[in-house]
Amino acid sequence: MSHVDSDLIVTGLRKEYVTAAGSLTVLNGVDLSLTRGDALAVTGPSGSGKSSLLFVLGGLERPTLGSVRLRGRDVFAATETELAAWRQESVGFVFQEHHLLPQCTVLENVLIPRLAGSGTTADDVARATQLLERVGLQQRLAHRPAQLSGGERQRVAVCRALINQPALLLADEPTGNLDRENADTIGSLLLELSRDVGNVLICVTHSTDLASRFPRCAELRDGRLTSL
């Protein structure tokens, strides 16, 4: 695949953190090229920088060196305000913890990214409802997180990540707190819904079962990404 055809192009990505013991390098020349519809699982030992990779790709942290381009846009050429707006519009996050707001209903939690942007419309509510129906939560729209199981909460989190139809969907250990059955369900939903939206999906995980379900897999070790 040529870079011309790619939606996500990562070049020479380096990330260093300053610690009391000196500079710590967690990413050391990561190159990556993915197009819409691609789904990549990233594995690697604890502390290898998997979460740092997602934080940089999602615009939560700036790289020390290197570039990230998403659908032709140089992500880190933006100001902080522009970067926040880009992140809101173009990136969806799913974390190990669902991070749902306890005072909000299931439907309201899914709509939160729209509230933070231009506000919700009838079309947004319809899309949120449709997403929740797709994940089997059509009877839970008015429930609050405390009334849901762990697997149901994570399904809500997946829907929330997709409500803006992001170009890039990032998942950080999305099944880490779930039993095998719920983990399988979440893995399937991530792949199916991401494919339907037509975005790039990158998932970091320790789970070999989850990684094996992805069409592409790579390992992050010693700061570098190697295809498996």
C-alpha positions in Angstrom: 0.0 0.0 0.0 1.4 3.4 -0.9 1.3 6.4 1.4 -0.9 8.2 -1.2 -3.7 5.6 -0.5 -3.3 5.8 3.3 -5.7 7.5 5.7 -3.2 7.4 8.6 0.5 8.0 8.0 2.9 7.9 11.0 6.5 8.7 10.3 9.5 8.6 12.6 7.5 8.9 15.7 9.6 9.4 18.8 8.3 10.1 22.4 10.5 10.9 25.3 9.5 11.7 28.9 11.7 13.6 31.4 12.1 11.7 34.6 14.2 12.2 37.8 16.6 9.7 36.4 16.9 11.4 33.0 15.2 11.1 29.7 13.1 8.0 29.1 12.4 7.0 25.4 9.2 4.9 25.0 8.7 5.4 21.2 11.8 5.3 19.0 11.1 5.7 15.3 7.6 4.3 14.8 6.4 4.1 11.2 2.8 3.1 10.3 0.5 3.4 7.3 -3.2 2.4 7.5 -6.2 3.1 5.4 -9.9 3.2 6.2 -11.3 -0.2 7.0 -7.9 -1.4 8.4 -7.9 -2.8 11.9 -4.6 -3.3 13.7 -3.9 -4.9 17.1 -0.7 -3.8 18.9 0.8 -6.1 21.5 3.9 -5.9 23.6 5.1 -6.2 27.1 4.0 -4.0 30.0 5.7 -0.7 29.9 6.6 -1.0 26.2 4.8 2.3 25.3 1.5 0.9 23.8 -0.7 3.5 25.7 1.8 6.3 24.9 1.5 5.3 21.2 -2.3 5.7 21.4 -2.1 9.0 23.3 0.1 10.5 20.6 -1.9 9.1 17.7 -5.1 10.5 19.3 -3.6 13.9 19.8 -3.6 13.7 23.6 0.2 14.1 23.8 2.6 15.7 21.3 5.5 13.6 20.0 9.1 14.5 20.7 9.9 14.0 17.0 8.0 12.7 14.0 4.7 13.3 12.4 1.1 12.0 12.3 -1.1 12.7 9.3 -4.8 11.7 9.3 -6.7 12.0 6.0 -4.1 14.5 4.7 -3.9 16.7 7.8 -0.7 17.2 9.7 -2.1 16.7 13.2 0.6 18.4 15.2 0.9 21.5 13.0 -2.2 22.7 14.9 -2.5 24.9 17.9 -3.8 23.4 21.2 -7.3 24.8 20.5 -7.2 23.4 16.9 -5.9 20.1 18.2 -8.7 19.8 20.7 -11.3 20.5 18.0 -9.7 17.9 15.7 -9.6 15.3 18.4 -13.3 15.9 19.1 -14.3 15.5 15.5 -11.9 12.8 14.2 -10.9 10.5 17.1 -12.9 8.0 19.1 -11.4 6.5 22.3 -12.3 3.3 24.1 -10.4 2.6 27.4 -10.2 -0.3 29.8 -12.4 1.7 32.2 -15.7 2.7 30.6 -15.6 6.3 32.1 -19.4 6.7 31.8 -21.0 9.6 33.7 -23.0 8.0 36.6 -25.6 10.7 36.6 -26.4 10.4 32.9 -28.5 7.8 31.2 -27.1 5.3 28.6 -28.4 7.5 25.7 -27.1 10.7 27.3 -23.6 9.1 27.8 -23.4 8.1 24.1 -24.4 11.7 23.1 -21.8 13.4 25.3 -19.3 13.9 22.4 -22.0 15.7 20.5 -22.9 17.9 23.5 -19.2 18.9 23.7 -19.2 19.9 20.1 -22.0 21.7 18.2 -24.8 20.2 20.3 -27.2 17.4 19.6 -29.8 17.1 16.9 -32.6 14.7 16.2 -30.3 12.9 13.8 -27.7 12.5 16.6 -30.3 11.0 18.9 -31.4 8.7 16.1 -27.8 7.6 15.4 -27.1 7.0 19.1 -30.3 5.0 19.4 -29.3 2.9 16.4 -25.8 2.2 17.7 -27.2 1.1 21.0 -29.7 -1.2 19.2 -26.8 -2.7 17.3 -25.1 -3.6 20.5 -28.2 -5.1 22.1 -29.0 -2.2 24.5 -32.3 -1.0 23.1 -34.0 -1.8 26.4 -31.4 0.2 28.4 -31.6 3.7 26.9 -33.0 5.3 30.1 -30.9 3.2 32.5 -27.9 4.6 34.3 -24.4 3.0 34.4 -25.0 1.6 38.0 -27.9 -0.5 36.6 -25.7 -2.1 33.9 -23.3 -5.0 33.9 -19.6 -4.5 33.2 -20.0 -5.8 29.6 -23.0 -3.5 29.0 -21.1 -0.5 30.2 -18.3 -1.2 27.8 -20.8 -1.6 25.0 -22.0 1.9 25.8 -18.5 3.2 25.7 -18.0 1.7 22.3 -21.1 3.5 21.0 -20.0 6.8 22.6 -16.6 6.4 20.8 -18.4 6.0 17.4 -21.1 8.6 17.7 -19.1 11.2 15.8 -18.2 8.7 13.1 -14.5 9.3 13.7 -11.8 8.7 11.1 -9.6 7.0 13.8 -10.8 4.7 16.6 -8.3 3.9 19.3 -8.9 1.2 21.9 -6.7 0.8 25.0 -7.1 -2.7 26.6 -10.9 -2.5 25.9 -11.5 -6.1 27.2 -9.1 -6.0 30.1 -11.8 -5.9 32.8 -14.2 -8.3 31.2 -14.8 -12.0 31.4 -14.2 -14.2 28.3 -17.7 -14.1 27.0 -18.0 -10.3 27.3 -14.5 -9.8 25.9 -15.4 -11.8 22.8 -18.5 -9.7 22.4 -16.7 -6.4 22.7 -14.0 -7.6 20.3 -16.5 -8.5 17.7 -18.4 -5.2 18.1 -15.3 -3.1 17.8 -14.4 -4.8 14.5 -17.9 -4.8 13.1 -18.9 -1.3 14.0 -15.5 0.2 13.0 -15.8 -1.5 9.6 -19.3 -0.2 9.1 -18.2 3.4 9.9 -15.2 3.0 7.6 -12.5 4.2 9.9 -9.0 3.1 11.0 -9.1 1.0 14.2 -6.0 0.5 16.4 -6.3 -1.6 19.5 -3.6 -2.2 22.1 -4.0 -5.3 24.1 -2.3 -8.0 26.2 -5.0 -10.5 25.1 -3.7 -12.9 22.5 -7.3 -14.0 21.9 -8.4 -10.4 21.0 -5.3 -9.8 18.9 -5.8 -13.0 16.9 -9.2 -11.7 15.7 -7.6 -8.7 14.0 -6.6 -8.9 10.4 -3.3 -7.1 11.2 -1.1 -7.4 14.2 2.1 -5.8 15.3 4.3 -5.8 18.4 5.8 -2.8 20.1 9.1 -3.6 21.7 12.1 -1.4 22.4 10.2 1.6 21.1 9.7 0.1 17.6 6.7 -1.4 15.9 7.2 -4.7 14.1 4.5 -6.5 12.0 3.6 -10.0 13.1 
